[in-house]
Amino acid sequence: MSRTPAEIVAQCQNLPTIPAIALEVLRLSREENIDLKEIAGVIARDVALSGRILSVVNSAYYGLPRKVSTIGQAVVMLGMASVKTLALGFSLADTITSRGTAAGDLTSFWRRSLHMAVAARTFAARKIPILREEAFTAGLLADVGVMAMHDAFKRDYADLCAAPGCSHAGIVAVERERFGVDHQQLSLAMTEAWHLPELLTLPIGHHHDSETVGGADAMLTSLADVLRVATLCADVFCTEAQGDQIKAFETAAEACLGLDSESCRSLVVNLHADIQEVAKVLDIQIPESLSYAQIVQQANQELTRLNLQAQQRMHEAERSQREASERLEVLEESNRQLAQKANTDPLTGVYNRRFMEGFLEREIARAARFRRPLSVLFIDVDHFKQINDSHGHLVGDAILRQLAKLLGAATRDVDCLCRYGGEEFMLTLLETELWGATQLAEKIRRLVAAWKFKSDGQETPYHVTVSIGVAAMNPNRPVDKELLIQMADESAYAAKRDGRNCVCALRKRVSPLPETETPAASSASAGDARRR
Ligand SMILES: [Fe+2]
C-alpha cells in the first residue's frame, strides 16, 4: 500500500523544522486581536533574530524614510505581515542551511525559492497588495517539498533531477509517474505539519497547478494564481531553455493575473537586483542572475541562432536531396543504357532475338485476348555466305548494317524489328493480317533489290536480295510463339527453294509471280542453291 504524503514526510529524517519563535509569531499573528507589543516581545527574545530583522528593515530593499531601532518600531513601520515574513524567512534560512546538502542542492533550492518569493511578492503587490507578505512566505516555502523528495527517494530522485532535459517546470508529472507523489504534495504535508495557515498551505500545495486548488476563498485562489505565475517566473531565471520558459511565464501572467507582456516585463525589470538584496539580507549565497531584459535578449539571440541553424540544415537537406536526385538520374540513365544494350544487337543496332521473343510472346497474348491480327516476316539475305567469302566479313557486316536501316525505315514504331541471327531478320507486325504483311514484304523485297549497298571507303555498289517468309496468326485461332516463328521460317525456306528474291506466305510463293522478271540478283554468284 502506497504511503500518504504526510507519512512520507513523517518518515524523513533530514527535514528542516520551524523554530519555536517563528511558530509563536505565526500563532500570535493569526489571533483576532493581535497584540503587536506581544509579537515584538517574542521576536526580541532572540537577540540574533532581532538584530538581523532590524538590519533588513533598515536596508535599501525596504527604503524606509528613517532609521528603525527596535522590533516594536519595525512592526509599526512595516506591519505585522512583513515582520512575520522576515522572522519566518530567517528561521527557515538558518534551519535549512544547517541541514547541509543531505537533502539536495541547497544553492539551487535557495536560488529558486528566493526567485519565487520575490516574484510572488512583486505580483501580489500589484494584484492582491494585502497578501504581498504572505505571497513572499508562500514563495519561499513552495518548493520545500523538493527536500522531502530528496530525503525520501534519495539516489533515484537525485538521478531524476540530474537527467538531461529535466526542468522544474516539467518535473511534477514525472514525479507522480515515478514515485506516486509530487513535491507540491510533500510541500503541503510539511507546511501543514508546521501548522501554517490554510491560506499559505493550499497555494503552496498547488503552486504548479493553481486551477486545481478549489475552494471559494477568493484570497486563497488569488494567492495560488500569484504563486503559479511566480513559479514560472523563477523558471525563466533558473533554467537554460529560456525561450520556452519566457513564453510559458508571460502566457500564465496574462491568463492568471491579467498582465499583458509589457506590464509583466515592467514588473520584473529589477527582479534580479531585488533577489540579490534579499539573499544578502538573509545571508544566503546564490549566483547572480541576468536581468529579465538580458534573458529575453539572450533568448531572442538563441532563437535567431536556432533559426539560422535550421535554415542551414534545410539548405543542406535540399542540397543532399538534389545531389541524390542527380545521382538517381545518372543511375537511371545508366540502367536504361544497360537495358538498351542488353536488348540490342551490337552490329546493326536493332533489337536482338532475346528481346524479340519476349515482345512476341506478350503481343501474341494481347492479340489473342482482344481477337486482333498479328503477322511475322522472316527476312533472309540471299547468298550471304558467298558475299562474306568473296568480299570479306567487313563488307558482309556493312551490308547487314545498311539492310537493318532499310528495314527500320520501312517499319512502324509499334512493330518490332530484330536481328534473329546471322543474316536473318525478323519483323513482328501488330494489327496486321496476312495480306497486309505480304504487301509489306513485297515492298521490302523490292526496296532491297533496288538498293545500292556500299562498304566503307568503296565506290562499287553491292546488290543484295532477300527471301521473305510471311506467317500470320488467325485472331480466332491463337498459336504460340514458337509455332508462329516456325511458320515464318518455313515460308522463308520455301522462298529460298523457289529461287530466292521472292516472298512466300504459308509456304507458297505470292510475289513476285514466277513468270515476272526477277531483278538482277546480287553481285555475288547465285550458284549456291542451298539455303545459306
Ligand atoms: Fe515547484
Boltz pocket constraint, residues with backbone or C-beta under 6 A from the ligand:
constraints:
  - pocket:
      binder: B
      contacts: [[A, 142], [A, 143], [A, 168], [A, 183], [A, 184], [A, 207], [A, 208], [A, 231]]
      max_distance: 6.0
